[in-house]
């Protein structure tokens, strides 16, 4: 065991060693003044930390933030592909959505006031099919549309009870809109038409809007029909003051709708974008029609255009869809397989090319672009004759 004397000797040596170290440290500080500044800064920082936080709450990250001044993280600039104009313009492949009718019509009624477009716009034709269920003539329309992608859009409204639809790869795949029940001659038929227009208006590139049924066929190829519609300065809506129409007028519509305003016309219309916007944004006259009108599908749009829009030359006052009403029945003639042949189709096409007396313009080349009603049994013959008669 070391004696007291040995312990005192060791302590003396340790004290001498510490004095030498302090002396060296003192000399080092004299030759490097910046260390003094560092010590002072450290003392200040330590004091600040003590004032704002308890020692247990300090972290390496909080201390480092006091020593290094960093700018806030930059806000990422929006990608044109993801968040810019292209996303706004690009329609979705599947057009199903969860909007109620009032929400859909409100959204569709929005229209830019600036008439020019800040991008190279290619106008499209919206083909709107109002059907009871399936599309038996879909293969014929597939051939009609083939090779013209980007120039058309398709919208299908069918009864909500109908579940089956087109397979992937068809031009009709994913083109069914949220649909509700439709009854012949009922107000819900016009609601379906407005629903179709509203969905089609969501695509800003749609310029023309044609209403078709599952029994309609095109009489000419796509290029001919597209060129006629895009170059037209008129919409095509029947709007006539006929005695049968006046019989259906309900005096409870007065004073908003007068007898002399009342018009009748074909349900199968074609509208430009401005006219389509007028139909979906109407909140004054449609509620009256819905409450009191019989067969509003034949009266609502013809009367609306006559009364509110004062169209004049903006409406050709005729339909583009030929229908055989020659027997004056409640429903038009339905054509079957035995009636479809080269002569019949050529007769329809020649009938479509004329002076269009209803329009009063001799420069119009085509009176009709489509025809109805064709049963499902006519499909095979129509497909065989499409390339030689209708040229598609």
C-alpha positions as CSV (number, residue, x, y, z in Angstrom):
1,X,0.0,0.0,0.0
2,X,1.5,3.4,-1.0
3,X,2.4,5.7,1.9
4,X,1.2,9.2,2.4
5,X,4.4,10.5,1.1
6,X,4.1,8.6,-2.1
7,X,0.6,10.0,-2.7
8,X,1.7,13.5,-2.1
9,X,4.5,13.0,-4.6
10,X,2.1,11.7,-7.3
11,X,-0.3,14.6,-6.6
12,X,2.5,17.1,-7.1
13,X,3.5,15.5,-10.4
14,X,-0.1,15.7,-11.6
15,X,-0.4,19.3,-10.6
16,X,2.8,20.1,-12.5
17,X,1.5,18.3,-15.6
18,X,-1.8,20.3,-15.5
19,X,0.1,23.6,-15.2
20,X,2.1,22.7,-18.3
21,X,-1.0,21.8,-20.2
22,X,-2.7,25.0,-19.2
23,X,0.4,27.0,-20.1
24,X,0.4,25.4,-23.6
25,X,-3.4,26.0,-24.0
26,X,-2.8,29.6,-22.9
27,X,-0.1,30.1,-25.5
28,X,-2.3,28.5,-28.1
29,X,-5.1,30.9,-27.4
30,X,-2.7,33.8,-27.7
31,X,-1.6,32.7,-31.1
32,X,-5.1,31.9,-32.4
33,X,-7.5,34.6,-31.3
34,X,-10.3,33.1,-33.4
35,X,-10.6,30.4,-30.8
36,X,-11.6,33.0,-28.2
37,X,-14.4,34.1,-30.5
38,X,-15.5,30.5,-30.9
39,X,-15.6,30.0,-27.1
40,X,-17.6,33.2,-26.7
41,X,-20.1,32.3,-29.4
42,X,-20.5,28.9,-27.8
43,X,-21.2,30.4,-24.5
44,X,-23.9,32.7,-26.0
45,X,-25.5,29.9,-27.9
46,X,-25.5,27.7,-24.8
47,X,-27.1,30.5,-22.8
48,X,-29.8,31.0,-25.5
49,X,-30.6,27.3,-25.5
50,X,-30.9,27.3,-21.7
51,X,-33.4,30.2,-21.9
52,X,-35.7,28.7,-24.5
53,X,-35.6,25.1,-23.8
54,X,-34.8,22.6,-21.1
55,X,-31.7,20.5,-21.6
56,X,-33.8,17.4,-22.0
57,X,-35.5,18.8,-25.1
58,X,-32.4,19.7,-27.1
59,X,-31.6,17.6,-30.1
60,X,-28.8,17.6,-32.6
61,X,-31.2,18.8,-35.3
62,X,-32.3,21.8,-33.2
63,X,-28.7,22.8,-32.4
64,X,-27.7,22.5,-36.1
65,X,-30.6,24.7,-37.2
66,X,-29.1,27.5,-35.0
67,X,-25.7,27.3,-36.7
68,X,-26.8,26.8,-40.3
69,X,-29.2,29.3,-42.0
70,X,-31.2,27.6,-44.7
71,X,-33.7,29.0,-47.2
72,X,-37.3,27.5,-47.2
73,X,-37.7,24.5,-49.5
74,X,-38.6,25.6,-53.0
75,X,-42.3,25.2,-54.1
76,X,-42.2,22.7,-56.9
77,X,-43.4,24.3,-60.2
78,X,-46.5,22.6,-61.5
79,X,-45.9,20.1,-64.2
80,X,-47.7,20.8,-67.5
81,X,-48.3,17.1,-67.9
82,X,-49.8,16.6,-64.4
83,X,-51.4,19.9,-63.3
84,X,-51.4,22.2,-66.2
85,X,-53.7,22.9,-69.1
86,X,-53.2,19.5,-70.7
87,X,-54.7,17.7,-67.8
88,X,-57.7,20.1,-67.8
89,X,-58.2,19.5,-71.5
90,X,-57.6,15.7,-71.6
91,X,-60.9,13.8,-71.2
92,X,-61.0,10.7,-69.1
93,X,-61.4,7.3,-70.8
94,X,-64.1,6.3,-68.4
95,X,-66.7,9.0,-68.1
96,X,-68.7,7.6,-65.1
97,X,-68.8,10.0,-62.2
98,X,-70.8,10.6,-59.0
99,X,-72.3,14.0,-59.7
100,X,-76.1,14.4,-59.3
101,X,-77.9,16.0,-62.2
102,X,-78.0,19.5,-60.7
103,X,-74.2,19.3,-60.1
104,X,-73.6,18.0,-63.6
105,X,-75.7,20.7,-65.3
106,X,-74.0,23.4,-63.2
107,X,-70.6,22.2,-64.1
108,X,-71.4,21.8,-67.8
109,X,-72.9,25.3,-68.0
110,X,-69.5,26.9,-67.5
111,X,-68.2,28.5,-70.6
112,X,-65.0,30.6,-71.2
113,X,-65.7,34.2,-72.2
114,X,-62.5,34.4,-74.2
115,X,-63.4,33.0,-77.5
116,X,-59.8,32.3,-78.7
117,X,-58.1,29.2,-77.5
118,X,-54.6,29.2,-76.0
119,X,-53.7,25.9,-77.7
120,X,-54.2,24.3,-81.2
121,X,-57.7,23.1,-80.8
122,X,-59.1,20.3,-82.9
123,X,-62.9,20.5,-82.8
124,X,-64.7,17.2,-82.3
125,X,-68.2,15.9,-82.9
126,X,-70.0,14.4,-79.9
127,X,-72.2,11.4,-80.9
128,X,-74.8,11.0,-78.2
129,X,-76.7,7.7,-78.2
130,X,-80.0,7.6,-76.3
131,X,-80.8,3.9,-76.0
132,X,-83.2,1.5,-74.2
133,X,-80.4,-1.1,-73.7
134,X,-77.9,-2.6,-76.1
135,X,-76.5,-1.2,-79.3
136,X,-77.4,-3.9,-81.9
137,X,-75.8,-1.9,-84.8
138,X,-72.6,-1.2,-82.9
139,X,-70.4,-3.1,-85.4
140,X,-71.6,-0.8,-88.2
141,X,-70.7,2.3,-86.1
142,X,-67.3,0.7,-85.3
143,X,-66.5,0.6,-89.0
144,X,-67.8,4.2,-89.4
145,X,-65.5,5.6,-86.7
146,X,-62.4,3.5,-87.5
147,X,-59.3,5.5,-88.3
148,X,-60.8,8.9,-87.1
149,X,-59.7,8.9,-83.5
150,X,-59.4,12.3,-82.0
151,X,-62.2,13.8,-84.1
152,X,-65.1,12.4,-82.2
153,X,-66.4,11.4,-78.8
154,X,-69.1,9.0,-77.9
155,X,-71.6,9.2,-75.1
156,X,-74.3,6.5,-74.3
157,X,-77.3,6.9,-72.1
158,X,-79.1,3.7,-71.4
159,X,-81.8,2.6,-68.9
160,X,-80.2,2.3,-65.5
161,X,-81.5,-1.3,-65.2
162,X,-79.4,-2.4,-68.2
163,X,-76.1,-3.8,-66.9
164,X,-74.3,-5.3,-69.8
165,X,-72.2,-3.2,-72.2
166,X,-69.3,-3.2,-74.6
167,X,-66.1,-5.1,-74.2
168,X,-62.7,-3.5,-74.0
169,X,-61.4,-2.5,-77.4
170,X,-64.7,-1.2,-78.7
171,X,-65.1,2.5,-79.3
172,X,-68.2,2.3,-77.0
173,X,-66.2,0.8,-74.2
174,X,-66.3,3.1,-71.1
175,X,-68.6,5.6,-72.9
176,X,-71.7,5.0,-70.9
177,X,-72.6,8.0,-68.8
178,X,-74.4,7.8,-65.4
179,X,-78.0,7.0,-66.6
180,X,-81.5,7.0,-65.2
181,X,-84.8,5.5,-66.2
182,X,-86.4,6.8,-69.5
183,X,-90.0,6.4,-70.6
184,X,-91.4,7.1,-74.0
185,X,-93.1,10.5,-74.1
186,X,-92.1,11.3,-70.6
187,X,-90.2,14.3,-69.2
188,X,-87.4,11.9,-68.1
189,X,-86.5,11.5,-71.8
190,X,-85.6,15.2,-72.1
191,X,-83.7,14.9,-68.8
192,X,-81.7,12.1,-70.4
193,X,-81.0,14.4,-73.4
194,X,-79.8,17.2,-71.2
195,X,-77.7,14.7,-69.2
196,X,-76.0,13.6,-72.5
197,X,-75.4,17.2,-73.5
198,X,-74.0,18.1,-70.1
199,X,-71.5,15.2,-70.1
200,X,-70.4,16.0,-73.6
201,X,-69.9,19.7,-72.8
202,X,-67.4,18.6,-70.1
203,X,-65.0,18.0,-73.0
204,X,-64.0,21.5,-74.1
205,X,-63.0,20.2,-77.6
206,X,-66.5,19.0,-78.4
207,X,-68.0,21.5,-80.9
208,X,-71.0,19.8,-82.4
209,X,-73.5,17.6,-80.6
210,X,-75.7,15.0,-82.4
211,X,-78.5,13.0,-80.7
212,X,-78.9,9.4,-82.1
213,X,-80.8,6.3,-81.1
214,X,-79.7,2.6,-81.1
215,X,-81.6,2.2,-84.4
216,X,-79.8,5.0,-86.3
217,X,-77.4,4.5,-89.2
218,X,-75.0,6.9,-90.9
219,X,-75.8,7.5,-94.6
220,X,-72.3,8.8,-95.5
221,X,-68.7,8.1,-94.3
222,X,-67.2,9.8,-91.3
223,X,-65.2,12.4,-93.3
224,X,-68.2,13.6,-95.1
225,X,-70.4,14.0,-92.0
226,X,-67.6,15.5,-89.9
227,X,-66.8,18.1,-92.6
228,X,-70.4,19.1,-93.0
229,X,-71.0,19.6,-89.3
230,X,-67.7,21.4,-88.4
231,X,-68.1,23.8,-91.4
232,X,-71.8,24.5,-90.6
233,X,-72.7,27.9,-89.1
234,X,-76.2,26.6,-88.0
235,X,-77.7,24.2,-85.6
236,X,-80.3,21.7,-86.9
237,X,-83.5,21.6,-84.8
238,X,-87.0,21.2,-86.1
239,X,-89.2,24.1,-84.9
240,X,-92.6,24.4,-86.5
241,X,-95.9,26.0,-85.6
242,X,-98.2,23.0,-86.4
243,X,-101.8,22.5,-85.3
244,X,-101.1,19.2,-83.5
245,X,-98.5,21.0,-81.5
246,X,-100.9,23.7,-80.3
247,X,-103.3,21.0,-79.1
248,X,-100.6,19.9,-76.6
249,X,-100.1,23.4,-75.2
250,X,-101.2,23.6,-71.5
251,X,-102.5,27.0,-70.4
252,X,-100.9,26.5,-67.0
253,X,-97.6,27.4,-68.7
254,X,-98.9,31.0,-69.1
255,X,-97.6,33.7,-68.6
256,X,-94.0,32.3,-69.0
257,X,-94.8,30.4,-72.2
258,X,-97.5,31.8,-74.5
259,X,-99.5,29.9,-77.2
260,X,-97.7,31.8,-80.0
261,X,-94.4,30.6,-78.6
262,X,-95.3,27.0,-78.8
263,X,-93.4,24.8,-81.4
264,X,-93.1,21.2,-82.4
265,X,-90.2,19.3,-84.0
266,X,-88.2,16.1,-84.2
267,X,-86.6,14.9,-81.1
268,X,-83.3,14.1,-83.0
269,X,-81.4,17.4,-83.0
270,X,-77.9,18.6,-83.8
271,X,-76.5,21.6,-81.9
272,X,-73.4,23.6,-81.9
273,X,-71.6,24.3,-78.6
274,X,-73.4,27.6,-77.9
275,X,-76.8,26.1,-78.4
276,X,-76.0,23.1,-76.2
277,X,-75.0,25.5,-73.4
278,X,-78.3,27.2,-73.7
279,X,-80.2,23.9,-73.2
280,X,-78.2,22.7,-70.1
281,X,-78.2,26.1,-68.4
282,X,-82.0,26.7,-68.7
283,X,-83.5,26.9,-65.2
284,X,-86.6,28.9,-66.1
285,X,-88.5,27.1,-68.8
286,X,-87.6,23.4,-68.3
287,X,-89.3,23.2,-64.9
288,X,-92.5,24.5,-66.5
289,X,-92.3,21.9,-69.3
290,X,-91.5,19.2,-66.9
291,X,-94.7,20.0,-64.8
292,X,-97.2,20.6,-67.6
293,X,-96.0,19.4,-71.1
294,X,-97.1,16.3,-72.8
295,X,-94.4,14.7,-75.0
296,X,-91.9,17.4,-74.1
297,X,-89.2,15.6,-76.2
298,X,-91.0,17.0,-79.3
299,X,-91.7,20.5,-77.9
300,X,-89.1,21.6,-75.3
301,X,-86.1,22.4,-77.4
302,X,-88.1,23.7,-80.5
303,X,-90.1,26.0,-78.2
304,X,-87.0,27.1,-76.2
305,X,-85.2,28.1,-79.4
306,X,-88.1,29.9,-80.8
307,X,-88.9,31.8,-77.6
308,X,-85.7,32.5,-75.8
309,X,-82.9,32.5,-78.3
310,X,-84.4,34.3,-81.3
311,X,-82.2,32.2,-83.5
312,X,-83.1,33.4,-86.9
313,X,-80.4,32.2,-89.3
314,X,-78.6,30.3,-86.5
315,X,-81.0,27.4,-86.8
316,X,-81.5,25.5,-90.0
317,X,-85.0,24.6,-88.8
318,X,-84.7,20.9,-89.8
319,X,-83.4,17.6,-88.5
320,X,-80.4,15.8,-90.0
321,X,-82.0,12.4,-89.2
322,X,-84.4,11.0,-91.7
323,X,-87.4,9.0,-90.4
324,X,-90.3,7.4,-92.3
325,X,-93.5,9.0,-91.1
326,X,-95.4,8.5,-94.3
327,X,-98.0,6.2,-92.7
328,X,-98.7,8.8,-90.0
329,X,-98.6,6.4,-87.1
330,X,-97.7,7.0,-83.5
331,X,-94.3,5.5,-84.2
332,X,-92.2,5.7,-87.4
333,X,-91.6,2.8,-89.7
334,X,-89.2,0.1,-88.6
335,X,-87.0,-1.3,-91.4
336,X,-86.2,-5.0,-91.4
337,X,-83.7,-7.2,-93.2
338,X,-85.8,-7.8,-96.3
339,X,-86.0,-4.0,-97.0
340,X,-82.3,-3.2,-96.9
341,X,-80.6,-3.5,-100.3
342,X,-78.4,-1.4,-102.6
343,X,-81.4,0.4,-104.2
344,X,-82.9,1.4,-100.8
345,X,-79.6,2.8,-99.5
346,X,-79.0,4.7,-102.7
347,X,-82.5,6.1,-102.5
348,X,-81.8,7.3,-98.9
349,X,-78.6,8.9,-100.0
350,X,-80.1,10.6,-103.0
351,X,-83.0,11.8,-100.7
352,X,-80.4,13.2,-98.4
353,X,-78.8,15.3,-101.2
354,X,-81.2,18.0,-102.2
355,X,-82.3,21.7,-101.9
356,X,-83.6,21.2,-98.3
357,X,-86.7,23.3,-98.9
358,X,-87.4,23.6,-95.1
359,X,-84.1,25.5,-94.7
360,X,-84.7,27.9,-97.6
361,X,-81.0,27.7,-98.6
362,X,-80.0,26.2,-102.0
363,X,-76.4,26.0,-101.0
364,X,-76.9,23.2,-98.5
365,X,-75.6,20.0,-100.0
366,X,-77.1,17.5,-97.6
367,X,-80.5,17.4,-96.1
368,X,-80.0,14.2,-94.0
369,X,-76.8,12.6,-92.7
370,X,-78.5,9.8,-90.7
371,X,-81.6,7.6,-90.9
372,X,-83.7,5.5,-88.6
373,X,-85.3,3.1,-87.6
374,X,-83.3,0.0,-88.5
375,X,-83.8,-3.3,-86.6
376,X,-81.0,-5.5,-85.4
377,X,-81.7,-7.9,-88.3
378,X,-80.4,-5.4,-90.8
379,X,-76.9,-5.5,-89.4
380,X,-75.3,-8.1,-91.6
381,X,-76.6,-6.5,-94.8
382,X,-75.6,-3.1,-93.7
383,X,-72.1,-4.3,-93.0
384,X,-71.9,-6.0,-96.4
385,X,-73.1,-2.8,-98.2
386,X,-71.2,-0.2,-96.1
387,X,-68.1,-0.2,-98.3
388,X,-69.8,-0.2,-101.7
389,X,-72.7,2.1,-100.9
390,X,-71.8,4.3,-97.9
391,X,-68.1,4.1,-98.6
392,X,-66.7,3.2,-95.2
